[in-house]
Amino acid sequence: MSMKSSITEKLGAAFAPERLEVINESHLHAGHKPEFDGEGETHMRVRIVSSAFAGMSRVARHRAINDLVKAEFDAGLHALAVEVAAPGEATRW
């Protein structure tokens, strides 16, 4: 299973989101290190809207997501940008 699929599956099961998008942005980071060509699944962005986040602080929301994808970080995920909201909260996407 791809990293993107694994993250999508875990977030869907844990948070029952009404909106979820997992985007592979690895190609945007090519050249940041001489040995990194932007291939693979090392940099991801998560956009998620779920009632599970209602009443949670921004830090608590990020921690909940990062804790859930610990195995992916251990397997080579380098960076995870998180855009999270509860229903009714404004998003830029």
PDB file of N, CA, C and O in Angstrom:
ATOM      1  N   MET A   1       0.841  -1.173   0.000  1.00  0.00           N
ATOM      2  CA  MET A   1       0.000   0.000   0.000  1.00  0.00           C
ATOM      3  C   MET A   1       0.892   1.244   0.000  1.00  0.00           C
ATOM      4  O   MET A   1       1.915   1.284   0.683  1.00  0.00           O
ATOM      5  N   SER A   2       0.500   2.239  -0.759  1.00  0.00           N
ATOM      6  CA  SER A   2       1.285   3.475  -0.815  1.00  0.00           C
ATOM      7  C   SER A   2       1.138   4.254   0.489  1.00  0.00           C
ATOM      8  O   SER A   2       0.194   4.044   1.252  1.00  0.00           O
ATOM      9  N   MET A   3       2.073   5.143   0.727  1.00  0.00           N
ATOM     10  CA  MET A   3       2.036   5.997   1.911  1.00  0.00           C
ATOM     11  C   MET A   3       0.759   6.840   1.899  1.00  0.00           C
ATOM     12  O   MET A   3       0.084   6.973   2.920  1.00  0.00           O
ATOM     13  N   LYS A   4       0.440   7.398   0.749  1.00  0.00           N
ATOM     14  CA  LYS A   4      -0.765   8.227   0.605  1.00  0.00           C
ATOM     15  C   LYS A   4      -2.018   7.427   0.949  1.00  0.00           C
ATOM     16  O   LYS A   4      -2.890   7.912   1.669  1.00  0.00           O
ATOM     17  N   SER A   5      -2.107   6.219   0.440  1.00  0.00           N
ATOM     18  CA  SER A   5      -3.265   5.366   0.719  1.00  0.00           C
ATOM     19  C   SER A   5      -3.354   5.001   2.188  1.00  0.00           C
ATOM     20  O   SER A   5      -4.440   5.000   2.767  1.00  0.00           O
ATOM     21  N   SER A   6      -2.230   4.693   2.785  1.00  0.00           N
ATOM     22  CA  SER A   6      -2.194   4.337   4.201  1.00  0.00           C
ATOM     23  C   SER A   6      -2.662   5.494   5.074  1.00  0.00           C
ATOM     24  O   SER A   6      -3.462   5.300   5.989  1.00  0.00           O
ATOM     25  N   ILE A   7      -2.169   6.687   4.795  1.00  0.00           N
ATOM     26  CA  ILE A   7      -2.565   7.873   5.564  1.00  0.00           C
ATOM     27  C   ILE A   7      -4.056   8.148   5.367  1.00  0.00           C
ATOM     28  O   ILE A   7      -4.769   8.423   6.332  1.00  0.00           O
ATOM     29  N   THR A   8      -4.524   8.074   4.136  1.00  0.00           N
ATOM     30  CA  THR A   8      -5.935   8.312   3.841  1.00  0.00           C
ATOM     31  C   THR A   8      -6.820   7.331   4.600  1.00  0.00           C
ATOM     32  O   THR A   8      -7.827   7.720   5.191  1.00  0.00           O
ATOM     33  N   GLU A   9      -6.443   6.072   4.579  1.00  0.00           N
ATOM     34  CA  GLU A   9      -7.222   5.030   5.255  1.00  0.00           C
ATOM     35  C   GLU A   9      -7.261   5.265   6.772  1.00  0.00           C
ATOM     36  O   GLU A   9      -8.322   5.181   7.390  1.00  0.00           O
ATOM     37  N   LYS A  10      -6.114   5.557   7.354  1.00  0.00           N
ATOM     38  CA  LYS A  10      -6.044   5.773   8.805  1.00  0.00           C
ATOM     39  C   LYS A  10      -6.857   6.984   9.239  1.00  0.00           C
ATOM     40  O   LYS A  10      -7.598   6.918  10.220  1.00  0.00           O
ATOM     41  N   LEU A  11      -6.721   8.096   8.509  1.00  0.00           N
ATOM     42  CA  LEU A  11      -7.458   9.302   8.867  1.00  0.00           C
ATOM     43  C   LEU A  11      -8.960   9.108   8.694  1.00  0.00           C
ATOM     44  O   LEU A  11      -9.753   9.584   9.507  1.00  0.00           O
ATOM     45  N   GLY A  12      -9.341   8.414   7.642  1.00  0.00           N
ATOM     46  CA  GLY A  12     -10.761   8.151   7.414  1.00  0.00           C
ATOM     47  C   GLY A  12     -11.370   7.310   8.520  1.00  0.00           C
ATOM     48  O   GLY A  12     -12.479   7.583   8.978  1.00  0.00           O
ATOM     49  N   ALA A  13     -10.649   6.293   8.946  1.00  0.00           N
ATOM     50  CA  ALA A  13     -11.152   5.408   9.994  1.00  0.00           C
ATOM     51  C   ALA A  13     -11.186   6.094  11.358  1.00  0.00           C
ATOM     52  O   ALA A  13     -12.115   5.878  12.135  1.00  0.00           O
ATOM     53  N   ALA A  14     -10.193   6.908  11.652  1.00  0.00           N
ATOM     54  CA  ALA A  14     -10.095   7.515  12.984  1.00  0.00           C
ATOM     55  C   ALA A  14     -10.991   8.733  13.169  1.00  0.00           C
ATOM     56  O   ALA A  14     -11.501   8.965  14.265  1.00  0.00           O
ATOM     57  N   PHE A  15     -11.187   9.513  12.105  1.00  0.00           N
ATOM     58  CA  PHE A  15     -11.866  10.795  12.266  1.00  0.00           C
ATOM     59  C   PHE A  15     -13.183  10.922  11.500  1.00  0.00           C
ATOM     60  O   PHE A  15     -13.856  11.944  11.629  1.00  0.00           O
ATOM     61  N   ALA A  16     -13.569   9.930  10.716  1.00  0.00           N
ATOM     62  CA  ALA A  16     -14.811   9.973   9.925  1.00  0.00           C
ATOM     63  C   ALA A  16     -15.010  11.369   9.308  1.00  0.00           C
ATOM     64  O   ALA A  16     -16.023  12.020   9.563  1.00  0.00           O
ATOM     65  N   PRO A  17     -14.057  11.817   8.511  1.00  0.00           N
ATOM     66  CA  PRO A  17     -14.121  13.191   8.005  1.00  0.00           C
ATOM     67  C   PRO A  17     -15.227  13.403   6.978  1.00  0.00           C
ATOM     68  O   PRO A  17     -15.610  12.492   6.244  1.00  0.00           O
ATOM     69  N   GLU A  18     -15.725  14.632   6.951  1.00  0.00           N
ATOM     70  CA  GLU A  18     -16.674  14.982   5.898  1.00  0.00           C
ATOM     71  C   GLU A  18     -15.921  15.474   4.660  1.00  0.00           C
ATOM     72  O   GLU A  18     -16.474  15.528   3.561  1.00  0.00           O
ATOM     73  N   ARG A  19     -14.662  15.829   4.859  1.00  0.00           N
ATOM     74  CA  ARG A  19     -13.777  16.215   3.761  1.00  0.00           C
ATOM     75  C   ARG A  19     -12.376  15.732   4.091  1.00  0.00           C
ATOM     76  O   ARG A  19     -11.894  15.933   5.206  1.00  0.00           O
ATOM     77  N   LEU A  20     -11.720  15.098   3.133  1.00  0.00           N
ATOM     78  CA  LEU A  20     -10.359  14.606   3.344  1.00  0.00           C
ATOM     79  C   LEU A  20      -9.614  14.586   2.024  1.00  0.00           C
ATOM     80  O   LEU A  20     -10.106  14.078   1.016  1.00  0.00           O
ATOM     81  N   GLU A  21      -8.422  15.149   2.053  1.00  0.00           N
ATOM     82  CA  GLU A  21      -7.541  15.133   0.887  1.00  0.00           C
ATOM     83  C   GLU A  21      -6.119  14.926   1.386  1.00  0.00           C
ATOM     84  O   GLU A  21      -5.652  15.647   2.268  1.00  0.00           O
ATOM     85  N   VAL A  22      -5.441  13.948   0.825  1.00  0.00           N
ATOM     86  CA  VAL A  22      -4.031  13.710   1.131  1.00  0.00           C
ATOM     87  C   VAL A  22      -3.269  13.928  -0.170  1.00  0.00           C
ATOM     88  O   VAL A  22      -3.535  13.260  -1.169  1.00  0.00           O
ATOM     89  N   ILE A  23      -2.332  14.853  -0.157  1.00  0.00           N
ATOM     90  CA  ILE A  23      -1.626  15.276  -1.369  1.00  0.00           C
ATOM     91  C   ILE A  23      -0.139  14.980  -1.222  1.00  0.00           C
ATOM     92  O   ILE A  23       0.479  15.351  -0.224  1.00  0.00           O
ATOM     93  N   ASN A  24       0.430  14.313  -2.214  1.00  0.00           N
ATOM     94  CA  ASN A  24       1.865  14.061  -2.243  1.00  0.00           C
ATOM     95  C   ASN A  24       2.552  15.293  -2.830  1.00  0.00           C
ATOM     96  O   ASN A  24       2.382  15.603  -4.009  1.00  0.00           O
ATOM     97  N   GLU A  25       3.323  15.989  -2.005  1.00  0.00           N
ATOM     98  CA  GLU A  25       4.029  17.187  -2.444  1.00  0.00           C
ATOM     99  C   GLU A  25       5.544  16.971  -2.536  1.00  0.00           C
ATOM    100  O   GLU A  25       6.310  17.934  -2.556  1.00  0.00           O
ATOM    101  N   SER A  26       5.964  15.734  -2.591  1.00  0.00           N
ATOM    102  CA  SER A  26       7.396  15.427  -2.608  1.00  0.00           C
ATOM    103  C   SER A  26       8.118  16.110  -3.764  1.00  0.00           C
ATOM    104  O   SER A  26       9.240  16.590  -3.602  1.00  0.00           O
ATOM    105  N   HIS A  27       7.481  16.154  -4.924  1.00  0.00           N
ATOM    106  CA  HIS A  27       8.117  16.750  -6.096  1.00  0.00           C
ATOM    107  C   HIS A  27       8.442  18.235  -5.892  1.00  0.00           C
ATOM    108  O   HIS A  27       9.343  18.764  -6.544  1.00  0.00           O
ATOM    109  N   LEU A  28       7.728  18.899  -5.007  1.00  0.00           N
ATOM    110  CA  LEU A  28       7.975  20.318  -4.746  1.00  0.00           C
ATOM    111  C   LEU A  28       9.260  20.549  -3.958  1.00  0.00           C
ATOM    112  O   LEU A  28       9.734  21.680  -3.855  1.00  0.00           O
ATOM    113  N   HIS A  29       9.816  19.487  -3.408  1.00  0.00           N
ATOM    114  CA  HIS A  29      10.992  19.597  -2.551  1.00  0.00           C
ATOM    115  C   HIS A  29      12.269  19.057  -3.211  1.00  0.00           C
ATOM    116  O   HIS A  29      13.309  18.937  -2.564  1.00  0.00           O
ATOM    117  N   ALA A  30      12.177  18.744  -4.475  1.00  0.00           N
ATOM    118  CA  ALA A  30      13.358  18.270  -5.205  1.00  0.00           C
ATOM    119  C   ALA A  30      14.453  19.316  -5.140  1.00  0.00           C
ATOM    120  O   ALA A  30      14.204  20.506  -5.332  1.00  0.00           O
ATOM    121  N   GLY A  31      15.671  18.862  -4.866  1.00  0.00           N
ATOM    122  CA  GLY A  31      16.814  19.752  -4.827  1.00  0.00           C
ATOM    123  C   GLY A  31      17.076  20.396  -3.478  1.00  0.00           C
ATOM    124  O   GLY A  31      18.091  21.071  -3.310  1.00  0.00           O
ATOM    125  N   HIS A  32      16.188  20.206  -2.513  1.00  0.00           N
ATOM    126  CA  HIS A  32      16.451  20.768  -1.186  1.00  0.00           C
ATOM    127  C   HIS A  32      17.690  20.144  -0.555  1.00  0.00           C
ATOM    128  O   HIS A  32      18.391  20.767   0.243  1.00  0.00           O
ATOM    129  N   LYS A  33      17.932  18.915  -0.931  1.00  0.00           N
ATOM    130  CA  LYS A  33      19.173  18.237  -0.589  1.00  0.00           C
ATOM    131  C   LYS A  33      19.719  17.703  -1.912  1.00  0.00           C
ATOM    132  O   LYS A  33      18.940  17.283  -2.768  1.00  0.00           O
ATOM    133  N   PRO A  34      21.005  17.708  -2.092  1.00  0.00           N
ATOM    134  CA  PRO A  34      21.560  17.254  -3.374  1.00  0.00           C
ATOM    135  C   PRO A  34      21.106  15.847  -3.767  1.00  0.00           C
ATOM    136  O   PRO A  34      20.922  15.567  -4.951  1.00  0.00           O
ATOM    137  N   GLU A  35      20.924  14.966  -2.790  1.00  0.00           N
ATOM    138  CA  GLU A  35      20.555  13.589  -3.098  1.00  0.00           C
ATOM    139  C   GLU A  35      19.053  13.368  -3.254  1.00  0.00           C
ATOM    140  O   GLU A  35      18.628  12.256  -3.568  1.00  0.00           O
ATOM    141  N   PHE A  36      18.233  14.414  -3.041  1.00  0.00           N
ATOM    142  CA  PHE A  36      16.780  14.237  -3.128  1.00  0.00           C
ATOM    143  C   PHE A  36      16.265  14.759  -4.457  1.00  0.00           C
ATOM    144  O   PHE A  36      16.408  15.941  -4.770  1.00  0.00           O
ATOM    145  N   ASP A  37      15.660  13.863  -5.239  1.00  0.00           N
ATOM    146  CA  ASP A  37      15.174  14.223  -6.570  1.00  0.00           C
ATOM    147  C   ASP A  37      13.672  14.486  -6.616  1.00  0.00           C
ATOM    148  O   ASP A  37      13.136  14.771  -7.687  1.00  0.00           O
ATOM    149  N   GLY A  38      12.980  14.397  -5.482  1.00  0.00           N
ATOM    150  CA  GLY A  38      11.547  14.666  -5.450  1.00  0.00           C
ATOM    151  C   GLY A  38      10.685  13.457  -5.714  1.00  0.00           C
ATOM    152  O   GLY A  38       9.459  13.563  -5.734  1.00  0.00           O
ATOM    153  N   GLU A  39      11.297  12.319  -5.917  1.00  0.00           N
ATOM    154  CA  GLU A  39      10.546  11.091  -6.154  1.00  0.00           C
ATOM    155  C   GLU A  39      10.072  10.503  -4.824  1.00  0.00           C
ATOM    156  O   GLU A  39      10.604  10.837  -3.765  1.00  0.00           O
ATOM    157  N   GLY A  40       9.100   9.653  -4.883  1.00  0.00           N
ATOM    158  CA  GLY A  40       8.638   8.939  -3.695  1.00  0.00           C
ATOM    159  C   GLY A  40       7.548   9.677  -2.946  1.00  0.00           C
ATOM    160  O   GLY A  40       6.868  10.544  -3.494  1.00  0.00           O
ATOM    161  N   GLU A  41       7.396   9.317  -1.684  1.00  0.00           N
ATOM    162  CA  GLU A  41       6.343   9.872  -0.840  1.00  0.00           C
ATOM    163  C   GLU A  41       6.946  10.323   0.495  1.00  0.00           C
ATOM    164  O   GLU A  41       6.732   9.698   1.534  1.00  0.00           O
ATOM    165  N   THR A  42       7.688  11.401   0.440  1.00  0.00           N
ATOM    166  CA  THR A  42       8.371  11.892   1.634  1.00  0.00           C
ATOM    167  C   THR A  42       7.733  13.147   2.215  1.00  0.00           C
ATOM    168  O   THR A  42       7.911  13.438   3.398  1.00  0.00           O
ATOM    169  N   HIS A  43       7.003  13.883   1.411  1.00  0.00           N
ATOM    170  CA  HIS A  43       6.374  15.139   1.835  1.00  0.00           C
ATOM    171  C   HIS A  43       4.893  15.087   1.469  1.00  0.00           C
ATOM    172  O   HIS A  43       4.541  15.009   0.292  1.00  0.00           O
ATOM    173  N   MET A  44       4.036  15.132   2.476  1.00  0.00           N
ATOM    174  CA  MET A  44       2.598  15.036   2.234  1.00  0.00           C
ATOM    175  C   MET A  44       1.876  16.217   2.865  1.00  0.00           C
ATOM    176  O   MET A  44       2.375  16.836   3.805  1.00  0.00           O
ATOM    177  N   ARG A  45       0.710  16.516   2.342  1.00  0.00           N
ATOM    178  CA  ARG A  45      -0.183  17.539   2.901  1.00  0.00           C
ATOM    179  C   ARG A  45      -1.529  16.866   3.167  1.00  0.00           C
ATOM    180  O   ARG A  45      -2.051  16.140   2.321  1.00  0.00           O
ATOM    181  N   VAL A  46      -2.076  17.116   4.349  1.00  0.00           N
ATOM    182  CA  VAL A  46      -3.385  16.589   4.728  1.00  0.00           C
ATOM    183  C   VAL A  46      -4.341  17.758   4.896  1.00  0.00           C
ATOM    184  O   VAL A  46      -4.053  18.714   5.616  1.00  0.00           O
ATOM    185  N   ARG A  47      -5.465  17.671   4.233  1.00  0.00           N
ATOM    186  CA  ARG A  47      -6.557  18.632   4.413  1.00  0.00           C
ATOM    187  C   ARG A  47      -7.749  17.823   4.898  1.00  0.00           C
ATOM    188  O   ARG A  47      -8.223  16.921   4.207  1.00  0.00           O
ATOM    189  N   ILE A  48      -8.230  18.154   6.092  1.00  0.00           N
ATOM    190  CA  ILE A  48      -9.270  17.337   6.703  1.00  0.00           C
ATOM    191  C   ILE A  48     -10.255  18.209   7.476  1.00  0.00           C
ATOM    192  O   ILE A  48      -9.867  19.126   8.200  1.00  0.00           O
ATOM    193  N   VAL A  49     -11.534  17.898   7.304  1.00  0.00           N
ATOM    194  CA  VAL A  49     -12.606  18.529   8.076  1.00  0.00           C
ATOM    195  C   VAL A  49     -13.370  17.406   8.756  1.00  0.00           C
ATOM    196  O   VAL A  49     -13.881  16.499   8.100  1.00  0.00           O
ATOM    197  N   SER A  50     -13.441  17.479  10.084  1.00  0.00           N
ATOM    198  CA  SER A  50     -14.124  16.432  10.842  1.00  0.00           C
ATOM    199  C   SER A  50     -14.683  17.008  12.140  1.00  0.00           C
ATOM    200  O   SER A  50     -14.064  17.865  12.770  1.00  0.00           O
ATOM    201  N   SER A  51     -15.845  16.533  12.522  1.00  0.00           N
ATOM    202  CA  SER A  51     -16.438  16.958  13.788  1.00  0.00           C
ATOM    203  C   SER A  51     -15.604  16.473  14.974  1.00  0.00           C
ATOM    204  O   SER A  51     -15.749  16.990  16.082  1.00  0.00           O
ATOM    205  N   ALA A  52     -14.742  15.497  14.756  1.00  0.00           N
ATOM    206  CA  ALA A  52     -13.871  15.004  15.828  1.00  0.00           C
ATOM    207  C   ALA A  52     -12.936  16.097  16.346  1.00  0.00           C
ATOM    208  O   ALA A  52     -12.426  15.994  17.461  1.00  0.00           O
ATOM    209  N   PHE A  53     -12.707  17.135  15.553  1.00  0.00           N
ATOM    210  CA  PHE A  53     -11.789  18.202  15.945  1.00  0.00           C
ATOM    211  C   PHE A  53     -12.475  19.367  16.659  1.00  0.00           C
ATOM    212  O   PHE A  53     -11.805  20.297  17.109  1.00  0.00           O
ATOM    213  N   ALA A  54     -13.788  19.324  16.765  1.00  0.00           N
ATOM    214  CA  ALA A  54     -14.526  20.401  17.443  1.00  0.00           C
ATOM    215  C   ALA A  54     -14.056  20.502  18.896  1.00  0.00           C
ATOM    216  O   ALA A  54     -13.978  19.498  19.603  1.00  0.00           O
ATOM    217  N   GLY A  55     -13.751  21.698  19.319  1.00  0.00           N
ATOM    218  CA  GLY A  55     -13.323  21.930  20.692  1.00  0.00           C
ATOM    219  C   GLY A  55     -11.864  21.628  20.974  1.00  0.00           C
ATOM    220  O   GLY A  55     -11.396  21.853  22.090  1.00  0.00           O
ATOM    221  N   MET A  56     -11.136  21.126  19.995  1.00  0.00           N
ATOM    222  CA  MET A  56      -9.709  20.828  20.176  1.00  0.00           C
ATOM    223  C   MET A  56      -8.878  22.030  19.753  1.00  0.00           C
ATOM    224  O   MET A  56      -9.236  22.740  18.814  1.00  0.00           O
ATOM    225  N   SER A  57      -7.777  22.254  20.443  1.00  0.00           N
ATOM    226  CA  SER A  57      -6.850  23.311  20.041  1.00  0.00           C
ATOM    227  C   SER A  57      -6.140  22.891  18.752  1.00  0.00           C
ATOM    228  O   SER A  57      -6.156  21.723  18.363  1.00  0.00           O
ATOM    229  N   ARG A  58      -5.532  23.856  18.118  1.00  0.00           N
ATOM    230  CA  ARG A  58      -4.772  23.572  16.893  1.00  0.00           C
ATOM    231  C   ARG A  58      -3.645  22.575  17.171  1.00  0.00           C
ATOM    232  O   ARG A  58      -3.410  21.660  16.382  1.00  0.00           O
ATOM    233  N   VAL A  59      -2.959  22.755  18.283  1.00  0.00           N
ATOM    234  CA  VAL A  59      -1.860  21.853  18.640  1.00  0.00           C
ATOM    235  C   VAL A  59      -2.396  20.436  18.883  1.00  0.00           C
ATOM    236  O   VAL A  59      -1.799  19.465  18.419  1.00  0.00           O
ATOM    237  N   ALA A  60      -3.490  20.315  19.591  1.00  0.00           N
ATOM    238  CA  ALA A  60      -4.072  18.993  19.868  1.00  0.00           C
ATOM    239  C   ALA A  60      -4.499  18.299  18.574  1.00  0.00           C
ATOM    240  O   ALA A  60      -4.334  17.087  18.436  1.00  0.00           O
ATOM    241  N   ARG A  61      -5.035  19.048  17.645  1.00  0.00           N
ATOM    242  CA  ARG A  61      -5.437  18.482  16.347  1.00  0.00           C
ATOM    243  C   ARG A  61      -4.221  17.928  15.603  1.00  0.00           C
ATOM    244  O   ARG A  61      -4.250  16.812  15.083  1.00  0.00           O
ATOM    245  N   HIS A  62      -3.161  18.723  15.563  1.00  0.00           N
ATOM    246  CA  HIS A  62      -1.939  18.296  14.867  1.00  0.00           C
ATOM    247  C   HIS A  62      -1.326  17.075  15.550  1.00  0.00           C
ATOM    248  O   HIS A  62      -0.872  16.146  14.881  1.00  0.00           O
ATOM    249  N   ARG A  63      -1.316  17.079  16.863  1.00  0.00           N
ATOM    250  CA  ARG A  63      -0.769  15.929  17.587  1.00  0.00           C
ATOM    251  C   ARG A  63      -1.574  14.668  17.308  1.00  0.00           C
ATOM    252  O   ARG A  63      -0.999  13.594  17.133  1.00  0.00           O
ATOM    253  N   ALA A  64      -2.875  14.785  17.267  1.00  0.00           N
ATOM    254  CA  ALA A  64      -3.727  13.621  17.007  1.00  0.00           C
ATOM    255  C   ALA A  64      -3.409  13.016  15.638  1.00  0.00           C
ATOM    256  O   ALA A  64      -3.345  11.795  15.491  1.00  0.00           O
ATOM    257  N   ILE A  65      -3.212  13.867  14.652  1.00  0.00           N
ATOM    258  CA  ILE A  65      -2.900  13.379  13.308  1.00  0.00           C
ATOM    259  C   ILE A  65      -1.488  12.810  13.263  1.00  0.00           C
ATOM    260  O   ILE A  65      -1.277  11.726  12.720  1.00  0.00           O
ATOM    261  N   ASN A  66      -0.523  13.522  13.824  1.00  0.00           N
ATOM    262  CA  ASN A  66       0.858  13.037  13.813  1.00  0.00           C
ATOM    263  C   ASN A  66       0.996  11.709  14.557  1.00  0.00           C
ATOM    264  O   ASN A  66       1.723  10.824  14.106  1.00  0.00           O
ATOM    265  N   ASP A  67       0.314  11.560  15.679  1.00  0.00           N
ATOM    266  CA  ASP A  67       0.356  10.297  16.426  1.00  0.00           C
ATOM    267  C   ASP A  67      -0.197   9.152  15.584  1.00  0.00           C
ATOM    268  O   ASP A  67       0.308   8.030  15.637  1.00  0.00           O
ATOM    269  N   LEU A  68      -1.231   9.442  14.812  1.00  0.00           N
ATOM    270  CA  LEU A  68      -1.875   8.422  13.999  1.00  0.00           C
ATOM    271  C   LEU A  68      -0.965   7.922  12.864  1.00  0.00           C
ATOM    272  O   LEU A  68      -1.040   6.757  12.473  1.00  0.00           O
ATOM    273  N   VAL A  69      -0.120   8.794  12.348  1.00  0.00           N
ATOM    274  CA  VAL A  69       0.732   8.410  11.210  1.00  0.00           C
ATOM    275  C   VAL A  69       2.191   8.199  11.623  1.00  0.00           C
ATOM    276  O   VAL A  69       3.098   8.345  10.803  1.00  0.00           O
ATOM    277  N   LYS A  70       2.411   7.863  12.869  1.00  0.00           N
ATOM    278  CA  LYS A  70       3.773   7.600  13.357  1.00  0.00           C
ATOM    279  C   LYS A  70       4.473   6.522  12.534  1.00  0.00           C
ATOM    280  O   LYS A  70       5.658   6.646  12.225  1.00  0.00           O
ATOM    281  N   ALA A  71       3.759   5.487  12.187  1.00  0.00           N
ATOM    282  CA  ALA A  71       4.366   4.401  11.397  1.00  0.00           C
ATOM    283  C   ALA A  71       4.862   4.908  10.048  1.00  0.00           C
ATOM    284  O   ALA A  71       5.887   4.439   9.552  1.00  0.00           O
ATOM    285  N   GLU A  72       4.156   5.851   9.453  1.00  0.00           N
ATOM    286  CA  GLU A  72       4.574   6.407   8.169  1.00  0.00           C
ATOM    287  C   GLU A  72       5.841   7.259   8.338  1.00  0.00           C
ATOM    288  O   GLU A  72       6.728   7.230   7.484  1.00  0.00           O
ATOM    289  N   PHE A  73       5.921   8.006   9.427  1.00  0.00           N
ATOM    290  CA  PHE A  73       7.155   8.749   9.703  1.00  0.00           C
ATOM    291  C   PHE A  73       8.320   7.776   9.893  1.00  0.00           C
ATOM    292  O   PHE A  73       9.416   8.010   9.385  1.00  0.00           O
ATOM    293  N   ASP A  74       8.082   6.705  10.613  1.00  0.00           N
ATOM    294  CA  ASP A  74       9.125   5.698  10.825  1.00  0.00           C
ATOM    295  C   ASP A  74       9.538   5.024   9.519  1.00  0.00           C
ATOM    296  O   ASP A  74      10.664   4.543   9.396  1.00  0.00           O
ATOM    297  N   ALA A  75       8.630   4.989   8.543  1.00  0.00           N
ATOM    298  CA  ALA A  75       8.897   4.328   7.257  1.00  0.00           C
ATOM    299  C   ALA A  75       9.452   5.278   6.198  1.00  0.00           C
ATOM    300  O   ALA A  75       9.653   4.866   5.056  1.00  0.00           O
ATOM    301  N   GLY A  76       9.709   6.555   6.554  1.00  0.00           N
ATOM    302  CA  GLY A  76      10.338   7.445   5.589  1.00  0.00           C
ATOM    303  C   GLY A  76       9.610   8.738   5.287  1.00  0.00           C
ATOM    304  O   GLY A  76      10.143   9.577   4.561  1.00  0.00           O
ATOM    305  N   LEU A  77       8.411   8.930   5.818  1.00  0.00           N
ATOM    306  CA  LEU A  77       7.743  10.217   5.653  1.00  0.00           C
ATOM    307  C   LEU A  77       8.582  11.264   6.365  1.00  0.00           C
ATOM    308  O   LEU A  77       8.910  11.108   7.541  1.00  0.00           O
ATOM    309  N   HIS A  78       8.925  12.322   5.663  1.00  0.00           N
ATOM    310  CA  HIS A  78       9.814  13.346   6.218  1.00  0.00           C
ATOM    311  C   HIS A  78       9.033  14.548   6.750  1.00  0.00           C
ATOM    312  O   HIS A  78       9.384  15.112   7.786  1.00  0.00           O
ATOM    313  N   ALA A  79       7.963  14.939   6.031  1.00  0.00           N
ATOM    314  CA  ALA A  79       7.221  16.137   6.420  1.00  0.00           C
ATOM    315  C   ALA A  79       5.739  15.947   6.142  1.00  0.00           C
ATOM    316  O   ALA A  79       5.345  15.349   5.141  1.00  0.00           O
ATOM    317  N   LEU A  80       4.930  16.470   7.051  1.00  0.00           N
ATOM    318  CA  LEU A  80       3.479  16.391   6.914  1.00  0.00           C
ATOM    319  C   LEU A  80       2.897  17.764   7.219  1.00  0.00           C
ATOM    320  O   LEU A  80       2.914  18.214   8.365  1.00  0.00           O
ATOM    321  N   ALA A  81       2.386  18.418   6.196  1.00  0.00           N
ATOM    322  CA  ALA A  81       1.689  19.696   6.382  1.00  0.00           C
ATOM    323  C   ALA A  81       0.233  19.361   6.697  1.00  0.00           C
ATOM    324  O   ALA A  81      -0.388  18.557   6.002  1.00  0.00           O
ATOM    325  N   VAL A  82      -0.304  19.976   7.740  1.00  0.00           N
ATOM    326  CA  VAL A  82      -1.644  19.635   8.205  1.00  0.00           C
ATOM    327  C   VAL A  82      -2.532  20.870   8.159  1.00  0.00           C
ATOM    328  O   VAL A  82      -2.216  21.901   8.752  1.00  0.00           O
ATOM    329  N   GLU A  83      -3.641  20.750   7.449  1.00  0.00           N
ATOM    330  CA  GLU A  83      -4.672  21.778   7.412  1.00  0.00           C
ATOM    331  C   GLU A  83      -5.936  21.108   7.926  1.00  0.00           C
ATOM    332  O   GLU A  83      -6.532  20.280   7.236  1.00  0.00           O
ATOM    333  N   VAL A  84      -6.345  21.465   9.137  1.00  0.00           N
ATOM    334  CA  VAL A  84      -7.413  20.751   9.824  1.00  0.00           C
ATOM    335  C   VAL A  84      -8.478  21.727  10.302  1.00  0.00           C
ATOM    336  O   VAL A  84      -8.176  22.845  10.718  1.00  0.00           O
ATOM    337  N   ALA A  85      -9.728  21.282  10.234  1.00  0.00           N
ATOM    338  CA  ALA A  85     -10.830  22.125  10.682  1.00  0.00           C
ATOM    339  C   ALA A  85     -11.987  21.250  11.154  1.00  0.00           C
ATOM    340  O   ALA A  85     -12.118  20.088  10.770  1.00  0.00           O
ATOM    341  N   ALA A  86     -12.811  21.846  11.994  1.00  0.00           N
ATOM    342  CA  ALA A  86     -14.074  21.236  12.373  1.00  0.00           C
ATOM    343  C   ALA A  86     -15.128  21.802  11.414  1.00  0.00           C
ATOM    344  O   ALA A  86     -14.909  22.868  10.839  1.00  0.00           O
ATOM    345  N   PRO A  87     -16.253  21.127  11.228  1.00  0.00           N
ATOM    346  CA  PRO A  87     -17.297  21.657  10.343  1.00  0.00           C
ATOM    347  C   PRO A  87     -17.696  23.080  10.735  1.00  0.00           C
ATOM    348  O   PRO A  87     -17.856  23.392  11.915  1.00  0.00           O
ATOM    349  N   GLY A  88     -17.850  23.921   9.737  1.00  0.00           N
ATOM    350  CA  GLY A  88     -18.235  25.307   9.964  1.00  0.00           C
ATOM    351  C   GLY A  88     -17.074  26.253  10.145  1.00  0.00           C
ATOM    352  O   GLY A  88     -17.261  27.468  10.081  1.00  0.00           O
ATOM    353  N   GLU A  89     -15.880  25.738  10.370  1.00  0.00           N
ATOM    354  CA  GLU A  89     -14.708  26.588  10.490  1.00  0.00           C
ATOM    355  C   GLU A  89     -14.186  26.944   9.102  1.00  0.00           C
ATOM    356  O   GLU A  89     -14.266  26.143   8.172  1.00  0.00           O
ATOM    357  N   ALA A  90     -13.661  28.136   8.978  1.00  0.00           N
ATOM    358  CA  ALA A  90     -13.140  28.593   7.699  1.00  0.00           C
ATOM    359  C   ALA A  90     -11.897  27.813   7.290  1.00  0.00           C
ATOM    360  O   ALA A  90     -11.062  27.477   8.129  1.00  0.00           O
ATOM    361  N   THR A  91     -11.783  27.531   6.014  1.00  0.00           N
ATOM    362  CA  THR A  91     -10.576  26.923   5.456  1.00  0.00           C
ATOM    363  C   THR A  91     -10.126  27.791   4.284  1.00  0.00           C
ATOM    364  O   THR A  91     -10.905  28.560   3.720  1.00  0.00           O
ATOM    365  N   ARG A  92      -8.850  27.646   3.933  1.00  0.00           N
ATOM    366  CA  ARG A  92      -8.328  28.389   2.762  1.00  0.00           C
ATOM    367  C   ARG A  92      -8.324  27.507   1.517  1.00  0.00           C
ATOM    368  O   ARG A  92      -7.786  27.897   0.481  1.00  0.00           O
ATOM    369  N   TRP A  93      -8.907  26.351   1.614  1.00  0.00           N
ATOM    370  CA  TRP A  93      -8.909  25.419   0.494  1.00  0.00           C
ATOM    371  C   TRP A  93     -10.293  24.957   0.266  1.00  0.00           C
ATOM    372  O   TRP A  93     -10.535  24.157  -0.638  1.00  0.00           O
TER     373      TRP A  93
END
